[in-house]
C-alpha cells in the first residue's frame, strides 16, 4: 500500500504507532518515497509541511486519499532523507556505543537494533565477529543489548559498559533470589 501510494503521487492517511506508545495515531502525509536503512523500511514523508520518518512495520493502516501529494517545491526524496538521517544519527545528546556481534547473529541484530544503528556492521577481520556502531537516546537505553546475551559485547564507551554490567548484575540477583541492591 505504501509503495503504491508513493508511485501514484497520492496523499496518505496513516494509522501509525510511535515508538514507546501503545495506541496508534492518525497522520495525513505527503510521501516522497521509501528507503531502507539497516534492513528496515521507512516511509519518508512530510506531515504538516515538516519532514518525518515513519517506520513501515509500525504502520497499522494506510489509505491513499483522492488528493494529489503536496510536496514542498524543489525538494526531492534524497534531500529529505539526508536531513532526517542526519537528525537521527547526529543527535548531540545521543550515547554512541561500539559493539562487537557474533557473525551468526548479525542479521537478527541488524533487524532488532535497526533504529539505533548509525552504519551497517563491519567485518572486524577475525571472521567470528562484526563491529557495529549505535546511538541511544540515553545511557540507560544501552540495556537493550542485554537481549543479545553473550553474543554481543559492548566495547566502548566505559560508562556504557558500566551501565550494562550494573543491569546484568541486577538480572543475576533476581535469579539468585537476592536483592539487586546487594550486588
Phi and psi in degrees as a GROMACS rama.xvg file:
@    title "Ramachandran Plot"
@    xaxis  label "Phi"
@    yaxis  label "Psi"
@TYPE xy
-61.9676  -46.5624  UNK-2
-60.7934  -44.303  UNK-3
-61.0726  -41.2205  UNK-4
-66.3157  -38.5683  UNK-5
-62.8819  -46.7494  UNK-6
-68.4147  -29.828  UNK-7
-83.8991  -6.06371  UNK-8
56.1763  47.6823  UNK-9
-113.468  147.946  UNK-10
-66.9686  156.59  UNK-11
-125.432  143.953  UNK-12
-107.206  117.187  UNK-13
-109.164  144.68  UNK-14
-107.055  116.675  UNK-15
-133.055  131.892  UNK-16
-98.7281  113.81  UNK-17
-74.3739  152.873  UNK-18
-56.0433  133.988  UNK-19
82.5343  -0.431006  UNK-20
-114.195  147.1  UNK-21
-86.7333  -38.0285  UNK-22
-102.95  139.075  UNK-23
-73.203  156.161  UNK-24
-117.537  159.078  UNK-25
-95.0418  135.022  UNK-26
-133.566  139.088  UNK-27
-104.407  121.921  UNK-28
-127.533  157.948  UNK-29
-113.484  99.6356  UNK-30
-74.5045  141.738  UNK-31
-98.1056  -36.8916  UNK-32
166.915  -175.15  UNK-33
-114.654  140.274  UNK-34
-133.333  153.628  UNK-35
-114.624  133.803  UNK-36
-133.158  121.731  UNK-37
51.4687  40.9418  UNK-38
81.594  4.51421  UNK-39
-114.658  133.955  UNK-40
-90.6278  140.216  UNK-41
-129.703  142.404  UNK-42
-90.0801  124.671  UNK-43
-99.7645  121.299  UNK-44
-151.691  164.144  UNK-45
-96.9695  138.702  UNK-46
-127.074  116.896  UNK-47
57.073  37.5263  UNK-48
79.7267  5.0422  UNK-49
-117.965  142.42  UNK-50
-67.8649  137.705  UNK-51
-143.115  152.409  UNK-52
-109.911  134.665  UNK-53
-124.842  116.609  UNK-54
-68.1904  123.175  UNK-55
-57.548  -36.7752  UNK-56
-75.0721  -4.04162  UNK-57
-101.679  -3.70915  UNK-58
-75.4539  118.361  UNK-59
-83.2783  -44.191  UNK-60
-143.528  151.565  UNK-61
-140.264  125.644  UNK-62
-129.139  119.779  UNK-63
-68.4748  141.7  UNK-64
-97.02  165.677  UNK-65
-74.7506  -11.7491  UNK-66
-81.3628  140.515  UNK-67
-69.166  154.075  UNK-68
-60.3215  145.458  UNK-69
-116.786  77.7622  UNK-70
-81.8979  153.617  UNK-71
-66.4601  135.8  UNK-72
-58.7105  133.942  UNK-73
77.4966  2.40494  UNK-74
-100.995  130.338  UNK-75
-113.223  165.785  UNK-76
-51.9744  -47.4404  UNK-77
-59.8972  -37.4285  UNK-78
-65.3833  -47.933  UNK-79
-66.2104  -43.8672  UNK-80
-59.7326  -42.9384  UNK-81
-61.88  -43.4719  UNK-82
-62.2619  -48.3711  UNK-83
-67.8953  -41.966  UNK-84
-60.6086  -47.02  UNK-85
-62.705  -39.8413  UNK-86
-60.1749  -41.59  UNK-87
-73.1084  -46.7243  UNK-88
-78.5973  -25.7179  UNK-89
-112.022  27.5705  UNK-90
-58.5215  126.578  UNK-91
-62.5841  -34.1485  UNK-92
-92.0033  5.93614  UNK-93
-70.9079  146.631  UNK-94
-93.0737  113  UNK-95
-95.0662  128.345  UNK-96
-128.313  154.982  UNK-97
-118.203  131.902  UNK-98
-129.543  160.175  UNK-99
-116.859  141.662  UNK-100
-126.187  132.505  UNK-101
-59.5986  134.128  UNK-102
-53.7988  -39.7912  UNK-103
-67.4636  -15.7131  UNK-104
-98.1203  -6.73357  UNK-105
-54.6953  -48.4753  UNK-106
-60.1466  -47.8731  UNK-107
-65.1756  -41.1807  UNK-108
-58.9578  -45.403  UNK-109
-60.7378  -38.8908  UNK-110
-68.6518  -45.3607  UNK-111
-74.879  -30.0011  UNK-112
-107.845  18.4901  UNK-113
-55.3418  -40.5326  UNK-114
-67.4895  -22.506  UNK-115
-98.002  -18.6305  UNK-116
-65.2105  134.044  UNK-117
-101.724  -11.1682  UNK-118
-162.985  158.457  UNK-119
-62.9814  146.522  UNK-120
-58.373  149.843  UNK-121
-119.74  145.378  UNK-122
-62.295  134.074  UNK-123
-94.3486  3.27524  UNK-124
91.2509  -9.7275  UNK-125
-88.2461  -20.5778  UNK-126
85.0827  -19.7988  UNK-127
-99.5328  -26.3313  UNK-128
-127.316  157.312  UNK-129
-124.091  155.116  UNK-130
-106.845  136.067  UNK-131
-131.238  149.955  UNK-132
-118.247  133.144  UNK-133
-132.143  161.698  UNK-134
-130.169  129.152  UNK-135
-115.626  151.374  UNK-136
-71.6912  -18.7381  UNK-137
-154.595  162.754  UNK-138
-61.8598  -41.3772  UNK-139
-61.674  -28.6372  UNK-140
-66.6924  -17.7728  UNK-141
-64.4573  -14.1324  UNK-142
-60.083  -16.9849  UNK-143
-53.7255  -31.802  UNK-144
-65.7679  -19.3791  UNK-145
-60.9662  -25.3746  UNK-146
-61.243  -20.0701  UNK-147
-96.573  2.96896  UNK-148
55.0611  -136.523  UNK-149
-88.0265  10.4045  UNK-150
-92.9449  -0.89351  UNK-151
-133.071  130.77  UNK-152
-118.52  124.373  UNK-153
-79.2754  119.593  UNK-154
-93.6187  -38.1994  UNK-155
-158.182  146.878  UNK-156
-87.3005  165.583  UNK-157
-57.605  -37.6936  UNK-158
-67.4167  -29.573  UNK-159
-72.5235  -38.4119  UNK-160
-61.1305  -41.723  UNK-161
-64.7651  -39.5314  UNK-162
-63.1846  -43.4482  UNK-163
-67.6263  -39.0373  UNK-164
-62.9813  -43.3162  UNK-165
-62.0686  -40.656  UNK-166
-66.2186  -42.369  UNK-167
-63.2801  -40.0744  UNK-168
-64.4448  -38.2317  UNK-169
-63.9006  -42.9552  UNK-170
-64.0625  -45.112  UNK-171
-60.236  -38.7132  UNK-172
-63.8724  -37.8638  UNK-173
-59.6481  -43.9487  UNK-174
-77.8579  -21.0048  UNK-175
-82.1929  -15.5478  UNK-176
80.8502  24.8427  UNK-177
-112.529  168.919  UNK-178
-73.6985  124.323  UNK-179
-56.3714  -27.096  UNK-180
-68.8069  -19.7812  UNK-181
-79.8984  -7.79985  UNK-182
